[in-house]
């Protein structure tokens, strides 16, 4: 068995036929989470003020084109224009539509539950 890192930030597990889903690996090439750009977020990144990974999983099922979650305004995971960008600031999320994480937000101070309702 070998583990290889790909240029697309994926792991290739050679010689592994089944994997325990308890580790939360993405094994389906059509998993909607693969369309989401998300940084590590808080607490993994000192610059992040919000958690990004769980919110990314929550919102991935909505199949939003061009969704980017950034724990801060730097936008490290995807420093490009996105259709929908959620940016952490002071423990809440700001919504930037059709812009970069550092752009002026369309809405500010949103909670994770606000995002679910807003993006339905």
Number of C-alpha atoms within 10 A of each C-alpha: 6 9 11 10 10 9 7 6 7 10 14 12 13 10 9 10 6 7 12 7 9 6 7 8 10 15 10 9 8 9 12 18 21 13 16 21 21 26 22 17 22 19 13 12 14 10 15 23 20 25 24 28 20 12 17 22 15 14 21 18 11 13 13 16 13 14 21 28 31 32 33 27 18 16 22 16 16 19 15 12 16 19 15 20 28 31 31 29 19 12 17 17 28 26 23 23 19 15 17 23 30 14 15 13 19 11 12 16 15 18 13 17 9 11 17 13 8 10 10 8
